[in-house]
Amino acid sequence: MKSTNNSFSCYFLVCLLLLVSVNSFEEPQNVKRSEFPDGFLFGATTSAYQIEGAFLEDGKGLSNWDVFSHTKGRIKNGDTGDIADDHYHRFLEDVELMHSLGLNSYRFSISWSRILPRGRFGKVNFAGIMFYNKLIDSLSLKGITPFVTLNHHDHPQELEEKYGGWLSPLMQEEFSYFAQICFESFGDRVQYWTTINEPNMFAEMAYVRGVYPPAHCSRPFGNCSVGNSDTEPLIAMHNMLLAHAKAAKLYREHFQPKHGGMIGIVVHAFMYKPLRNDDFDRDAANRALVFTAAWVFDPLVYGYYPREMREYLGSSLPTFTSDERKLIKDSIDFIGVNHYGTLYVKDCIYSSCVCSNSSCIAGGDHPIHGYLITLGEKDGVPIGEPTGMPRFFVVPRGMEEIVDYMKKRYPNKPMFVTENGYSSLNPTTAQAAELQHDIKRVEFHKSYLASLARAIRKGADVRGYFIWSLMDNFEWTSGYEVKFGLYYVDRSTLDRVPKLSAKWYRDFLTGEKTSNAISFKHTQADQLSHK
């Protein structure tokens, strides 16, 4: 009998451990705004192509995404950003939403093709300048600080056709000129500038996997008509880094002295954990961070690519001239981090040497990713609770860990969490009422904010947190199926409807009594039942 009880106890313990590892929301945190420093920016984020619409109005030219989304089979359900959330016509309404939430900052991007439809050899589109002037002025009137991104995946299609986009060094001058026009037009009212959003993600999706424009890739990463997944992402990144550095130099020399302000860049940064408890996977987890985040930040802080990248990529990795090294070194005032989850990492160097049937396939045996693969599961158990995005798992402690990594690798650099968000599960089958009652999103942000607060208490100089996103929008190749927003957008009317998460965020920011999201549960359901 004793043996049976022991067996049952062991079985129960195993089940409990599995349950804990899957449900990684941690204990609900009653995090408060007062746990963050004075002057901390609390905001929400969007990007131009994903919300603006009006894709050919008032002199705007075609962007790479305008053309790509109209290519059959590229976007789920054949969706496009032609109308998106119609923010171009509804921006005043959207600013009111932000104000009602209590946001003190709003991160948005400027459409390059709305300002310079044909690049530097065409005319400036003053209707585009006027639109962003009105948006920035409206934000300022409501006490909302603009946090502006110059390039969020989209650029004029003509530059793609003329130069080959970011594969050409001529894009550096194109971007610098675009940045100059924006600094001249908006710099007196904008204190926070991001040059390029997620250059590491764009290089991966556009030139390794080939699922973003210009859809370049090679096997085993994808099946594209053109491209080389082993070399082109390195070239594109090199040009994006130099483009950033030239824009930053321009800002610092001609605009920062007059207007103050800060300029930085944003990376997409998962946290990575070793799949197995051995030195090989621990080293691989570190390499994963190097080949994603440090690929961008090391050159812009220290003036050279990370040692591991130089070691594994060899002559495939472009080099900086002595003048370029001076240009890029220390060319950021802050670090921007877009963090959505944590993944396991498996080493493929050792595996490929000792295993004839190694599971390191689909590119793990290539140097472009550092000879490793990333996974969301271990022995069939997810690393965290799944979300509506296949590789985004809920692991709140990852926020503290990624911020701590940045703090140690780049001492004294201010940081902003420029995106953090939760995608709904099964949005195609869910009813509007279900999508609006997004208790999982509330739990997500409470847990991640609590994790961020711990990192700040440990000394991280984090100065802001932005939720992705203000409202449901065009989520790139997923179209409108995946939803991250605080506001639900009815696709037939484009009405914005606050979700439970919007009400929670408002109460968190304003300190109202109903800050516990659970208290909305019945009242929200009752309201929806009468609609």
Phi, psi and omega per residue, in radians:
M1 nan -0.700 3.122
K2 -1.061 -0.741 3.137
S3 -1.089 -0.723 3.123
T4 -1.087 -0.755 3.129
N5 -1.097 -0.715 3.125
N6 -1.098 -0.736 3.141
S7 -1.087 -0.752 3.130
F8 -1.111 -0.703 -3.137
S9 -1.102 -0.740 3.122
C10 -1.114 -0.740 3.134
Y11 -1.074 -0.769 -3.129
F12 -1.099 -0.718 -3.129
L13 -1.120 -0.743 3.112
V14 -1.060 -0.806 3.137
C15 -1.054 -0.720 -3.132
L16 -1.118 -0.736 3.127
L17 -1.106 -0.716 3.110
L18 -1.099 -0.721 3.140
L19 -1.121 -0.742 3.136
V20 -1.100 -0.724 -3.101
S21 -1.182 -0.572 3.120
V22 -1.318 -0.807 -3.097
N23 -1.588 1.408 -2.998
S24 -1.671 0.436 3.099
F25 -1.227 -0.147 -3.061
E26 1.069 3.015 3.119
E27 -1.121 2.358 -3.134
P28 -0.875 2.318 -3.058
Q29 -1.829 2.279 3.040
N30 -1.618 1.049 -3.122
V31 -1.188 2.505 -3.105
K32 -2.106 2.656 3.118
R33 -1.062 -0.535 -3.111
S34 -1.145 -0.224 3.104
E35 -1.368 -0.088 -3.119
F36 -1.889 2.697 -3.046
P37 -1.089 2.731 3.019
D38 -1.056 2.453 3.138
G39 1.421 0.048 -3.141
F40 -1.112 2.365 3.136
L41 -1.531 2.142 3.012
F42 -1.994 2.062 -3.059
G43 -2.532 -2.904 3.019
A44 -2.388 2.816 -3.001
T45 -2.206 2.580 2.957
T46 -2.505 3.113 2.952
S47 -2.421 2.742 -2.972
A48 -0.980 -0.992 -3.052
Y49 -1.115 -0.517 -3.033
Q50 -1.354 -0.335 -3.102
I51 -2.257 -0.441 -2.912
E52 -1.222 -0.801 -2.987
G53 1.228 -2.604 3.121
A54 0.827 0.831 -2.898
F55 -1.225 -0.268 3.070
L56 -2.332 0.421 -3.117
E57 -1.607 2.646 2.976
D58 0.921 0.727 3.011
G59 1.519 0.016 3.124
K60 -1.168 2.464 3.079
G61 -1.652 2.984 3.094
L62 -1.214 2.416 3.030
S63 -1.785 2.949 3.069
N64 -1.008 -0.617 3.138
W65 -1.331 -0.536 3.043
D66 -1.020 -0.802 -3.114
V67 -1.244 -0.774 -3.081
F68 -1.103 -0.754 -3.082
S69 -1.210 -0.325 3.091
H70 -1.591 0.026 3.097
T71 -1.512 2.157 -3.036
K72 -0.983 2.324 3.049
G73 1.519 -0.049 -3.088
R74 -1.434 -0.657 -3.025
I75 -2.032 2.441 -3.140
K76 -0.997 2.370 3.112
N77 1.100 0.220 -3.132
G78 1.212 0.359 -3.117
D79 -1.184 2.698 3.047
T80 -2.409 2.993 3.054
G81 -1.719 0.363 -3.097
D82 -0.987 -0.750 3.121
I83 -1.904 -0.659 -3.111
A84 0.885 -2.197 3.104
D85 -1.725 0.138 3.122
D86 0.997 0.578 3.135
H87 -1.059 -0.508 -3.137
Y88 -0.989 -0.640 3.139
H89 -1.716 -0.273 -3.031
R90 -2.016 0.347 -3.018
F91 -1.106 -0.571 3.121
L92 -1.133 -0.721 3.068
E93 -1.065 -0.719 -3.105
D94 -1.219 -0.613 3.067
V95 -1.132 -0.650 3.072
E96 -1.096 -0.678 3.082
L97 -1.048 -0.801 3.134
M98 -1.056 -0.771 -3.141
H99 -1.093 -0.712 -3.137
S100 -1.148 -0.492 3.095
L101 -1.310 -0.395 -3.066
G102 1.571 0.318 3.108
L103 -1.112 2.450 3.002
N104 -1.857 0.074 3.071
S105 -2.711 2.686 3.107
Y106 -2.434 2.134 3.110
R107 -1.734 2.136 3.131
F108 -2.458 2.906 3.111
S109 -2.024 2.792 3.121
I110 -1.784 2.322 3.111
S111 -1.323 1.963 3.133
W112 -0.979 -0.757 -3.089
S113 -1.306 -0.213 3.038
R114 -1.459 -0.472 -3.141
I115 -1.593 -0.801 -3.117
L116 -2.261 1.425 -3.055
P117 -0.970 -0.494 -3.109
R118 -2.131 0.359 -3.138
G119 1.351 -2.811 -3.016
R120 -1.268 -0.230 3.140
F121 -1.646 0.004 3.050
G122 -1.894 -3.104 -3.121
K123 -1.470 2.680 3.007
V124 -1.257 2.327 3.119
N125 -1.554 1.761 -3.021
F126 -1.239 -0.358 3.023
A127 -1.130 -0.635 3.072
G128 -1.169 -0.756 3.086
I129 -1.011 -0.766 -3.106
M130 -1.088 -0.707 -3.139
F131 -1.042 -0.859 -3.104
Y132 -1.245 -0.531 3.021
N133 -1.054 -0.790 -3.135
K134 -1.149 -0.690 3.113
L135 -1.112 -0.845 -3.115
I136 -1.114 -0.731 3.117
D137 -1.126 -0.678 3.125
S138 -1.128 -0.705 3.084
L139 -1.095 -0.811 -3.102
S140 -1.077 -0.679 3.120
L141 -1.082 -0.506 3.140
K142 -1.646 0.105 3.126
G143 1.297 0.441 -3.116
I144 -1.847 2.125 -3.081
T145 -1.343 2.140 3.081
P146 -1.256 2.358 3.088
F147 -2.194 1.756 -2.829
V148 -1.806 2.272 3.026
T149 -1.813 2.284 -3.112
L150 -1.394 -0.644 -3.084
N151 -2.430 1.992 3.119
H152 -2.115 1.260 3.055
H153 1.360 -0.257 -3.031
D154 -1.967 2.467 3.042
H155 -2.603 2.865 -3.109
P156 -0.983 2.318 3.138
Q157 -1.040 -0.549 -3.124
E158 -1.066 -0.571 3.119
L159 -1.230 -0.525 3.060
E160 -1.186 -0.757 -3.092
E161 -1.312 -0.594 -3.082
K162 -1.391 -0.740 -3.020
Y163 -1.976 -0.378 -2.918
G164 1.561 0.430 3.065
G165 1.036 -2.405 -3.014
W166 -1.247 -0.042 3.025
L167 -1.352 -0.186 -3.122
S168 -1.849 2.359 3.062
P169 -1.126 -0.313 3.113
L170 -1.129 -0.368 3.084
M171 -1.131 -0.415 3.099
Q172 -1.069 -0.791 -3.137
E173 -1.250 -0.638 3.094
E174 -1.050 -0.801 -3.113
F175 -1.185 -0.702 -3.138
S176 -1.066 -0.703 3.125
Y177 -1.182 -0.747 3.079
F178 -1.026 -0.792 3.116
A179 -1.050 -0.728 3.141
Q180 -1.048 -0.781 3.124
I181 -1.051 -0.726 3.141
C182 -1.197 -0.751 3.114
F183 -1.068 -0.744 -3.133
E184 -1.164 -0.649 -3.038
S185 -1.448 -0.604 -2.979
F186 -2.176 -0.116 -2.974
G187 -1.095 -0.430 -3.137
D188 -1.246 -0.266 -3.111
R189 -2.116 -0.044 -3.113
V190 -1.989 2.121 -3.122
Q191 -1.767 -0.239 -3.102
Y192 -2.230 2.102 -3.135
W193 -2.133 2.305 2.942
T194 -1.966 2.236 -3.115
T195 -1.283 -1.090 -3.047
I196 -2.271 2.279 3.087
N197 -1.506 2.170 3.018
E198 0.862 0.995 3.073
P199 -1.031 -0.542 3.105
N200 -1.184 -0.683 3.106
M201 -1.215 -0.719 -3.140
F202 -1.120 -0.743 3.105
A203 -1.062 -0.701 3.126
E204 -1.155 -0.872 -3.034
M205 -1.325 -0.572 -3.075
A206 -1.568 -0.550 -2.994
Y207 -2.132 -0.196 3.026
V208 -1.781 -1.003 -3.112
R209 -1.509 -0.451 3.117
G210 1.262 0.491 -3.130
V211 -1.812 -0.099 2.960
Y212 -1.942 2.757 3.065
P213 -1.105 2.456 0.229
P214 -1.617 0.327 3.082
A215 1.028 0.971 3.062
H216 -1.808 2.368 3.055
C217 -2.973 2.997 3.034
S218 -2.526 2.831 3.140
R219 -1.180 2.570 0.149
P220 -1.599 0.176 -3.023
F221 -1.390 -0.470 -3.124
G222 -3.030 3.099 -3.106
N223 -2.137 1.370 -3.105
C224 -1.849 2.787 3.130
S225 -1.321 -0.425 3.127
V226 -2.444 2.851 3.015
G227 2.077 2.855 3.074
N228 -2.465 1.797 -3.048
S229 -1.155 -0.292 -3.125
D230 -1.492 -0.383 -3.042
T231 -2.171 -0.687 -3.027
E232 -1.065 -0.689 3.100
P233 -1.065 -0.554 3.117
L234 -1.194 -0.681 3.123
I235 -1.192 -0.796 -3.136
A236 -1.071 -0.777 3.120
M237 -1.084 -0.751 3.138
H238 -0.982 -0.784 3.140
N239 -1.210 -0.634 3.102
M240 -1.164 -0.697 3.121
L241 -1.129 -0.753 3.120
L242 -1.207 -0.602 3.067
A243 -1.099 -0.771 3.070
H244 -1.008 -0.848 -3.052
A245 -1.086 -0.669 3.123
K246 -1.189 -0.686 3.088
A247 -1.172 -0.695 3.129
A248 -1.132 -0.718 3.101
K249 -1.075 -0.769 3.107
L250 -1.042 -0.799 -3.126
Y251 -1.115 -0.806 -3.080
R252 -1.162 -0.606 -3.085
E253 -1.427 -0.612 -2.970
H254 -2.023 -0.306 -3.038
F255 -2.159 -0.667 3.141
Q256 -1.050 -0.708 3.113
P257 -1.048 -0.572 -3.121
K258 -1.477 -0.741 -2.969
H259 -1.889 -0.152 -3.000
G260 1.223 -2.588 3.088
G261 1.629 3.047 -3.092
M262 -2.368 2.666 3.088
I263 -2.342 2.392 -3.115
G264 -2.641 -2.890 3.139
I265 -2.470 2.790 -3.046
V266 -2.139 2.351 3.047
V267 -2.013 2.706 2.937
H268 -1.518 2.137 -2.995
A269 -2.356 1.727 2.872
F270 -1.230 2.766 2.852
M271 -1.653 2.572 -3.082
Y272 -2.174 2.402 3.132
K273 -2.179 2.491 3.134
P274 -1.110 2.393 3.118
L275 -1.159 -0.763 -3.139
R276 -2.024 2.717 -3.115
N277 -1.491 1.153 3.081
D278 -2.475 2.916 -3.064
D279 -1.122 -0.538 -3.096
F280 -1.131 -0.837 -3.123
D281 -1.307 -0.523 3.060
R282 -1.130 -0.760 3.087
D283 -1.109 -0.679 3.134
A284 -1.142 -0.664 3.108
A285 -1.099 -0.673 3.075
N286 -1.169 -0.719 3.117
R287 -1.089 -0.626 3.131
A288 -1.058 -0.710 3.083
L289 -1.160 -0.681 3.140
V290 -1.147 -0.781 -3.062
F291 -1.375 0.007 3.058
T292 -2.061 -1.287 -3.062
A293 -1.285 -0.847 -3.089
A294 -1.198 -0.409 3.039
W295 -0.946 -0.614 3.137
V296 -1.583 -0.885 -2.947
F297 -1.355 -0.609 -3.134
D298 -0.993 -0.856 3.112
P299 -1.068 -0.658 -3.052
L300 -1.407 -0.218 3.061
V301 -1.853 -0.817 -3.015
Y302 -1.854 -0.256 3.068
G303 1.627 0.149 3.127
Y304 -2.689 2.763 3.098
Y305 -1.223 2.716 -3.125
P306 -1.026 2.604 -3.112
R307 -0.973 -0.751 -3.097
E308 -1.107 -0.649 3.123
M309 -1.169 -0.719 3.124
R310 -1.137 -0.633 -3.116
E311 -1.203 -0.807 -3.025
Y312 -1.503 -0.526 -3.079
L313 -1.605 -0.417 3.079
G314 1.004 -2.321 -3.047
S315 -1.256 -0.196 3.082
S316 -1.213 -0.442 -3.127
L317 -1.429 2.120 3.119
P318 -1.043 2.762 3.119
T319 -2.049 2.685 3.089
F320 -1.657 2.404 3.004
T321 -1.218 2.961 3.128
S322 -1.073 -0.668 3.109
D323 -1.194 -0.690 3.122
E324 -1.157 -0.624 3.130
R325 -1.128 -0.701 3.083
K326 -1.133 -0.627 -3.111
L327 -1.184 -0.794 -3.023
I328 -1.455 -0.488 -3.073
K329 -1.075 2.286 3.124
D330 0.972 0.758 -3.098
S331 -1.755 0.273 3.033
I332 -2.201 2.463 3.044
D333 -1.592 -0.368 3.132
F334 -2.652 2.835 3.089
I335 -1.832 2.257 3.036
G336 -1.872 2.303 -3.084
V337 -2.173 2.114 2.955
N338 -1.731 1.969 -3.027
H339 -2.170 2.169 -3.085
Y340 -2.172 -0.150 -3.123
G341 2.937 -3.014 -3.073
T342 -2.284 2.521 3.138
L343 -2.295 2.722 2.970
Y344 -1.401 2.702 3.097
V345 -2.271 2.351 3.074
K346 -2.047 2.298 3.105
D347 -1.222 2.439 3.117
C348 -2.023 -0.041 3.087
I349 -1.306 -0.962 3.130
Y350 -1.145 -0.751 -3.090
S351 -1.038 -0.735 -3.094
S352 -1.235 -0.378 -3.138
C353 -1.423 -0.592 -2.989
V354 -1.934 -0.171 -3.069
C355 -2.104 2.074 3.092
S356 -1.253 -0.429 3.131
N357 -1.978 0.717 -3.103
S358 -0.989 2.467 3.105
S359 -1.452 0.089 3.119
C360 -1.397 1.405 -3.123
I361 -2.039 -3.048 3.093
A362 0.955 0.737 3.024
G363 1.795 -0.161 3.125
G364 -1.109 -0.342 3.112
D365 -1.636 0.240 3.098
H366 -1.905 2.586 -3.104
P367 -1.281 -0.297 -3.034
I368 -1.009 -0.517 3.098
H369 -1.839 0.097 3.129
G370 1.496 0.465 3.135
Y371 0.947 1.059 3.133
L372 -2.737 2.871 2.974
I373 -2.249 2.661 3.092
T374 -1.958 2.530 -3.086
L375 -2.416 2.689 3.095
G376 -1.741 -0.075 -3.094
E377 -2.321 2.723 3.022
K378 -2.352 2.081 -3.091
D379 0.945 0.672 3.103
G380 1.419 -0.013 -3.120
V381 -1.866 2.151 3.129
P382 -1.064 2.595 3.119
I383 -1.162 -0.421 3.107
G384 -2.816 3.126 -3.134
E385 -1.105 2.287 3.127
P386 -1.170 2.756 3.071
T387 -2.210 -2.903 3.133
G388 -1.331 -0.119 3.078
M389 -1.902 2.293 -2.996
P390 -0.981 -0.581 -3.060
R391 -1.867 0.135 -3.141
F392 -1.794 1.849 3.131
F393 -1.968 2.588 -3.073
V394 -1.477 1.857 3.109
V395 -2.391 1.463 -3.001
P396 -0.968 -0.639 -3.115
R397 -1.076 -0.345 3.106
G398 -1.072 -0.500 3.096
M399 -1.109 -0.858 3.113
E400 -1.062 -0.694 -3.076
E401 -1.231 -0.707 -3.129
I402 -1.238 -0.640 3.087
V403 -1.159 -0.704 3.113
D404 -1.126 -0.670 3.083
Y405 -1.047 -0.818 3.141
M406 -1.119 -0.698 -3.128
K407 -1.073 -0.718 -3.106
K408 -1.332 -0.671 -3.079
R409 -1.350 -0.530 -3.104
Y410 -2.254 1.282 -3.048
P411 -1.012 2.467 3.037
N412 1.246 0.153 3.076
K413 -1.554 2.140 3.043
P414 -1.056 2.625 -3.108
M415 -2.253 2.635 2.942
F416 -2.273 2.346 2.945
V417 -1.475 1.721 -2.975
T418 -1.473 -0.285 2.999
E419 -2.673 2.395 2.984
N420 -2.746 2.174 -3.047
G421 -2.797 2.899 -3.075
Y422 -2.125 2.228 3.107
S423 -1.696 2.346 -3.090
S424 -1.158 2.559 3.035
L425 -1.426 2.543 3.042
N426 0.833 0.866 -3.090
P427 -1.151 -0.398 -3.103
T428 -1.271 -0.496 -3.115
T429 -1.731 -0.298 -3.087
A430 -1.280 2.539 3.037
Q431 -1.450 2.844 -3.119
A432 -0.977 -0.706 -3.129
A433 -1.082 -0.690 3.112
E434 -1.140 -0.735 -3.111
L435 -1.153 -0.591 -3.140
Q436 -1.319 -0.489 3.121
H437 -1.580 1.240 -2.960
D438 -1.686 1.086 -3.120
I439 -1.021 -0.576 3.131
K440 -1.118 -0.642 3.118
R441 -1.171 -0.683 3.091
V442 -1.080 -0.825 3.129
E443 -1.060 -0.712 3.127
F444 -0.997 -0.937 -3.056
H445 -1.200 -0.612 3.085
K446 -1.096 -0.771 -3.111
S447 -1.188 -0.729 -3.125
Y448 -1.246 -0.619 3.066
L449 -1.157 -0.665 3.088
A450 -1.107 -0.696 3.096
S451 -1.130 -0.718 3.113
L452 -1.129 -0.702 3.118
A453 -1.056 -0.665 3.096
R454 -1.102 -0.718 3.130
A455 -1.108 -0.681 3.129
I456 -1.170 -0.710 3.101
R457 -1.088 -0.483 3.117
K458 -1.465 0.044 3.007
G459 1.949 0.041 3.128
A460 -1.247 2.333 -3.119
D461 -1.547 1.202 3.128
V462 -1.646 2.303 -2.998
R463 -2.064 0.029 3.137
G464 -2.984 2.770 -3.132
Y465 -2.487 2.157 -3.096
F466 -2.120 2.228 3.103
I467 -1.432 2.298 2.899
W468 -1.693 2.033 -0.004
S469 -2.432 3.037 3.138
L470 -0.961 -0.771 -3.105
M471 -2.577 2.781 3.063
D472 -0.998 2.432 -3.049
N473 -2.644 -2.967 3.116
F474 -1.297 1.871 -3.077
E475 -1.670 1.094 3.048
W476 0.906 -2.191 -3.040
T477 -1.211 -0.243 3.081
S478 -1.483 -0.077 -3.112
G479 1.023 -2.358 -3.098
Y480 -1.718 0.169 -3.079
E481 -1.291 -0.732 3.141
V482 -1.524 2.383 -3.030
K483 -2.246 2.180 3.119
F484 -1.992 -0.121 -2.856
G485 -1.273 2.691 2.928
L486 -1.313 -0.426 3.085
Y487 -2.028 2.339 3.014
Y488 -1.399 2.374 3.114
V489 -1.967 2.021 3.097
D490 -1.214 2.060 -3.026
R491 -1.195 -0.346 3.141
S492 -1.514 -0.571 -3.112
T493 -1.947 -0.322 -3.043
L494 1.132 0.286 3.035
D495 -1.141 2.487 3.074
R496 -1.671 2.175 -3.113
V497 -2.118 2.168 -3.101
P498 -1.153 2.370 3.026
K499 -1.571 3.022 3.058
L500 -0.961 -0.668 -3.119
S501 -1.111 -0.612 3.099
A502 -1.120 -0.741 3.140
K503 -1.180 -0.698 3.089
W504 -1.084 -0.799 -3.103
Y505 -1.090 -0.720 3.090
R506 -1.014 -0.799 -3.094
D507 -1.230 -0.619 3.063
F508 -1.080 -0.744 -3.074
L509 -1.331 -0.592 -3.083
T510 -1.670 -0.213 3.112
G511 1.295 0.427 -3.141
E512 -1.254 2.863 -3.015
K513 -1.057 -0.547 -3.010
T514 -1.541 0.602 -3.090
S515 -1.152 -0.340 3.060
N516 -1.355 1.969 -3.045
A517 -1.042 -0.487 -3.074
I518 -1.076 -0.514 -3.077
S519 -1.159 -0.278 3.121
F520 -1.445 -0.187 -2.897
K521 -0.937 -0.930 -3.037
H522 -1.403 -0.694 -3.115
T523 -1.105 -0.714 3.139
Q524 -1.127 -0.773 -3.140
A525 -1.096 -0.689 3.129
D526 -1.108 -0.743 3.136
Q527 -1.069 -0.776 -3.091
L528 -1.146 -0.584 -3.095
S529 -1.199 -0.331 -3.131
H530 -1.684 0.013 -3.105
K531 -1.455 nan nan
